């Protein structure tokens, strides 16, 4: 796939984006969920080898290339690795799946009810490497924990500032100002978030597009205006801690949003499963998530 073909697939594809980007802090938890105990690895290299084996198994599963997965978000080490003797990005593109790369370096401490991204001092080098690998886009996460106007405005401003750097490098930025789904004031805060995102989108240069990765809103249809905005390529939803069933039920109430799930996709996969069991569990999740993504 060339860049235009990848753009078209993300803009109009009747599927969802798989989030396979667990990084250093979240990898042990992801491995335990997969049935790999902490005692089965020692040090970062062995840990990342275990998670790469899991991701490779997902990517090479026949159901992953069914056309229902239109994109996949990778961690840097996964991008640097190989699947089926090809670079991971090429292995995905050979299956009709558009590759994205997680570029943030984790979350800063909470200030004004939000966690902004830590300084992205490695970003220029990572963007250069990502372009060389043939990646299409990027993803970066902040977290909003309360309806604090300053905190929300600061998170969104940082997302757009970095997003413009990414677009200037020739990649598609996926902005992810996650709203904590457990927050009591989420509906109020999502009103503030919507206004800030509209402001940021309206300020983009003509013709510049970004993607948005957002928590499934407390009020269905809340982000409809963002989905229709001329500077938005696609709006995707994170599962945010919901189970697969709950995430899909909530997503289906929001026509135009498609999934970009991690836990919701991988929660029933185990290392000890036979290939038939593994493919069956993954295929069931893919079918369910894709159906929710195209509902409405």
C-alpha positions as CSV (number, residue, x, y, z in Angstrom):
1,X,0.0,0.0,0.0
2,X,1.2,3.5,-0.8
3,X,0.5,6.5,1.3
4,X,-2.7,7.5,-0.6
5,X,-4.0,3.9,-0.4
6,X,-3.4,3.9,3.4
7,X,-5.1,7.2,3.8
8,X,-8.1,6.0,1.9
9,X,-8.3,2.8,4.0
10,X,-8.2,4.7,7.3
11,X,-10.7,7.3,6.1
12,X,-13.3,4.9,4.7
13,X,-12.4,1.3,5.9
14,X,-15.2,-0.7,7.4
15,X,-13.1,-2.0,10.3
16,X,-11.1,-0.9,13.3
17,X,-7.6,-0.3,14.5
18,X,-5.9,-2.8,16.7
19,X,-3.8,-1.3,19.6
20,X,-0.7,-3.5,20.0
21,X,1.4,-0.7,21.6
22,X,1.9,-1.8,25.2
23,X,5.2,-0.3,26.3
24,X,7.6,-0.8,29.2
25,X,5.3,0.1,32.0
26,X,2.3,-1.8,30.8
27,X,4.0,-4.9,29.2
28,X,4.2,-7.0,32.4
29,X,0.5,-6.6,33.0
30,X,-0.2,-7.5,29.3
31,X,1.9,-10.6,29.6
32,X,0.2,-11.7,32.8
33,X,-3.1,-11.4,31.0
34,X,-1.7,-13.5,28.2
35,X,-0.7,-16.2,30.7
36,X,3.0,-15.4,30.9
37,X,4.1,-15.1,34.6
38,X,6.8,-12.6,35.7
39,X,9.0,-15.6,36.6
40,X,9.2,-16.6,32.9
41,X,11.3,-13.7,31.9
42,X,14.2,-11.7,33.4
43,X,15.1,-8.2,32.3
44,X,13.7,-6.0,29.5
45,X,15.1,-8.0,26.6
46,X,13.3,-11.2,27.6
47,X,10.2,-9.3,28.5
48,X,10.0,-7.6,25.1
49,X,10.8,-10.9,23.4
50,X,7.8,-12.5,25.1
51,X,5.5,-9.6,24.1
52,X,6.8,-9.6,20.5
53,X,6.0,-13.3,20.3
54,X,2.5,-12.5,21.3
55,X,2.1,-9.7,18.9
56,X,3.6,-11.8,16.0
57,X,1.1,-14.5,16.8
58,X,-1.7,-12.0,16.6
59,X,-0.5,-10.4,13.3
60,X,0.0,-13.8,11.6
61,X,-3.3,-15.2,12.7
62,X,-5.5,-15.8,9.6
63,X,-8.4,-13.8,11.1
64,X,-6.2,-10.7,11.6
65,X,-6.0,-10.3,7.8
66,X,-9.7,-10.8,7.3
67,X,-10.2,-7.1,6.2
68,X,-11.9,-6.3,9.5
69,X,-8.7,-4.9,11.0
70,X,-7.7,-1.8,9.0
71,X,-4.8,-0.5,11.1
72,X,-2.5,-1.5,14.0
73,X,-0.6,0.7,16.5
74,X,2.9,-0.6,17.4
75,X,5.4,0.1,20.1
76,X,8.8,1.2,18.9
77,X,10.4,-2.2,19.6
78,X,7.7,-4.0,17.7
79,X,8.3,-1.7,14.7
80,X,12.0,-2.5,14.9
81,X,11.4,-6.2,14.9
82,X,10.3,-8.7,12.3
83,X,7.2,-10.8,11.6
84,X,7.4,-13.6,9.1
85,X,10.9,-12.5,8.0
86,X,9.7,-9.0,7.1
87,X,9.8,-5.7,9.0
88,X,6.6,-5.5,11.2
89,X,5.3,-2.6,9.1
90,X,5.8,-4.5,5.8
91,X,4.2,-7.6,7.3
92,X,1.1,-5.5,8.3
93,X,0.9,-3.8,4.9
94,X,1.1,-7.2,3.2
95,X,-2.0,-8.1,5.1
96,X,-3.8,-4.8,4.1
97,X,-3.3,-3.3,7.6
98,X,-2.1,0.3,8.0
99,X,0.8,0.7,10.5
100,X,1.0,3.3,13.3
101,X,3.6,4.0,15.9
102,X,3.2,5.1,19.5
103,X,5.5,8.1,20.0
104,X,4.9,9.4,23.5
105,X,7.3,8.7,26.4
106,X,4.7,8.3,29.1
107,X,2.6,10.5,31.3
108,X,3.8,13.4,33.5
109,X,2.4,13.8,37.1
110,X,-1.2,15.0,37.4
111,X,-1.6,18.8,37.3
112,X,-4.9,20.6,37.1
113,X,-6.8,17.4,36.9
114,X,-4.8,16.0,33.9
115,X,-1.7,14.2,33.0
116,X,0.1,15.7,30.0
117,X,2.8,13.8,28.1
118,X,6.3,13.8,29.4
119,X,8.7,15.9,27.2
120,X,9.2,14.1,23.9
121,X,12.9,14.5,23.6
122,X,13.3,11.4,21.4
123,X,10.6,12.5,19.0
124,X,12.6,13.8,16.0
125,X,14.8,10.7,15.8
126,X,11.7,8.4,16.2
127,X,9.8,10.2,13.5
128,X,12.8,9.9,11.1
129,X,13.1,6.2,11.8
130,X,9.3,5.7,11.5
131,X,9.3,7.3,8.0
132,X,12.2,5.1,7.0
133,X,10.2,2.0,8.2
134,X,7.2,3.0,6.0
135,X,4.9,3.8,8.9
136,X,1.7,5.8,8.1
137,X,0.9,7.5,11.4
138,X,1.6,8.0,15.0
139,X,-0.3,7.9,18.3
140,X,0.3,9.7,21.6
141,X,-1.7,9.6,24.8
142,X,-2.5,12.1,27.6
143,X,-5.1,11.5,30.3
144,X,-7.8,13.8,31.6
145,X,-9.1,13.0,35.1
146,X,-11.5,15.8,35.9
147,X,-13.5,18.7,34.3
148,X,-10.8,21.3,35.0
149,X,-10.8,23.8,32.1
150,X,-7.1,24.6,32.4
151,X,-6.0,21.0,32.6
152,X,-8.1,20.0,29.5
153,X,-7.0,23.1,27.5
154,X,-3.3,22.3,28.3
155,X,-3.6,18.7,27.3
156,X,-5.3,19.6,24.0
157,X,-2.8,22.3,23.2
158,X,0.1,20.0,23.8
159,X,-1.5,17.3,21.6
160,X,-2.0,19.7,18.7
161,X,1.5,21.3,19.1
162,X,3.2,17.8,18.8
163,X,0.7,16.7,16.2
164,X,1.8,19.5,13.9
165,X,5.5,18.4,14.3
166,X,4.4,14.9,13.3
167,X,2.5,16.1,10.3
168,X,5.5,18.3,9.2
169,X,7.5,15.0,9.3
170,X,5.1,13.4,6.8
171,X,3.2,11.2,9.2
172,X,-0.5,11.2,10.2
173,X,-0.9,12.2,13.9
174,X,-3.4,10.5,16.0
175,X,-4.2,12.7,19.0
176,X,-5.3,10.9,22.1
177,X,-6.6,13.0,25.0
178,X,-8.1,10.1,26.9
179,X,-10.9,11.0,29.4
180,X,-10.8,8.7,32.4
181,X,-14.1,6.8,32.2
182,X,-14.3,6.5,36.0
183,X,-14.4,10.3,36.5
184,X,-17.6,11.5,38.2
185,X,-17.7,14.7,36.1
186,X,-17.0,13.0,32.7
187,X,-20.0,14.4,30.9
188,X,-19.2,18.0,31.9
189,X,-15.5,17.5,31.1
190,X,-16.3,16.1,27.7
191,X,-18.2,19.3,26.9
192,X,-15.0,21.2,27.7
193,X,-12.9,18.7,25.7
194,X,-15.1,19.0,22.7
195,X,-14.8,22.8,22.6
196,X,-11.0,22.7,22.9
197,X,-10.7,20.1,20.2
198,X,-13.0,22.1,17.9
199,X,-10.7,25.2,18.6
200,X,-7.6,23.2,17.8
201,X,-9.0,21.7,14.6
202,X,-10.2,25.1,13.4
203,X,-6.7,26.5,13.8
204,X,-5.0,23.9,11.6
205,X,-3.8,24.9,8.2
206,X,-6.1,24.3,5.4
207,X,-5.8,20.7,4.1
208,X,-4.0,19.4,7.2
209,X,-5.7,16.4,8.7
210,X,-5.3,14.6,12.0
211,X,-6.9,11.6,13.7
212,X,-8.5,11.7,17.1
213,X,-8.5,8.8,19.6
214,X,-11.1,9.5,22.3
215,X,-12.8,7.7,25.2
216,X,-16.3,6.5,24.2
217,X,-18.3,9.5,25.4
218,X,-20.7,9.5,28.3
219,X,-23.5,10.9,26.0
220,X,-23.9,9.0,22.7
221,X,-23.1,11.0,19.6
222,X,-21.2,13.7,21.6
223,X,-18.4,13.8,19.0
224,X,-20.5,13.9,15.8
225,X,-19.2,17.4,14.9
226,X,-15.6,16.2,15.2
227,X,-16.3,13.2,13.0
228,X,-17.6,15.6,10.3
229,X,-14.8,18.2,10.6
230,X,-12.8,18.7,7.4
231,X,-9.5,18.5,9.2
232,X,-10.3,15.0,10.7
233,X,-9.4,11.9,8.9
234,X,-11.1,9.5,11.4
235,X,-12.2,9.4,15.0
236,X,-11.4,6.2,16.9
237,X,-12.4,5.1,20.3
238,X,-10.3,3.5,23.1
239,X,-11.7,0.8,25.3
240,X,-10.6,2.7,28.4
241,X,-10.8,-0.3,30.8
242,X,-14.2,-1.6,29.6
243,X,-14.6,-5.3,28.9
244,X,-15.0,-6.2,25.2
245,X,-18.8,-6.6,25.6
246,X,-19.2,-3.3,27.4
247,X,-16.8,-1.4,25.1
248,X,-18.6,-2.7,22.0
249,X,-22.1,-1.9,23.4
250,X,-21.0,1.7,24.2
251,X,-19.2,2.1,20.8
252,X,-22.2,0.9,18.8
253,X,-24.2,3.9,20.2
254,X,-21.7,6.3,18.4
255,X,-22.0,6.1,14.6
256,X,-18.9,7.3,12.8
257,X,-16.5,6.3,15.6
258,X,-14.5,3.1,15.1
259,X,-12.6,1.1,17.7
260,X,-9.0,1.2,18.5
261,X,-9.0,-1.4,21.3
262,X,-6.2,-3.1,23.2
263,X,-7.7,-4.9,26.2
264,X,-11.0,-5.4,24.3
265,X,-9.1,-7.2,21.5
266,X,-6.6,-9.3,23.5
267,X,-8.4,-10.1,26.8
268,X,-9.2,-13.8,25.9
269,X,-5.9,-14.7,24.3
270,X,-3.5,-17.1,26.2
271,X,-0.1,-18.4,25.4
272,X,-1.1,-21.9,26.2
273,X,-3.9,-22.0,23.7
274,X,-3.6,-24.2,20.6
275,X,-3.5,-22.3,17.3
276,X,-7.1,-23.3,16.7
277,X,-8.2,-22.0,20.2
278,X,-6.1,-18.8,19.8
279,X,-7.5,-18.0,16.3
280,X,-11.0,-18.7,17.5
281,X,-10.8,-16.4,20.5
282,X,-9.1,-13.6,18.4
283,X,-11.5,-14.1,15.5
284,X,-14.5,-13.8,17.9
285,X,-13.2,-10.5,19.3
286,X,-12.4,-9.1,15.8
287,X,-15.9,-9.9,14.6
288,X,-17.5,-8.3,17.7
289,X,-15.3,-5.2,17.6
290,X,-15.8,-4.7,13.8
291,X,-19.5,-5.0,14.1
292,X,-19.6,-2.3,16.8
293,X,-17.4,-0.1,14.7
294,X,-19.7,-0.2,11.7
295,X,-23.0,0.0,13.6
296,X,-25.3,2.8,12.7
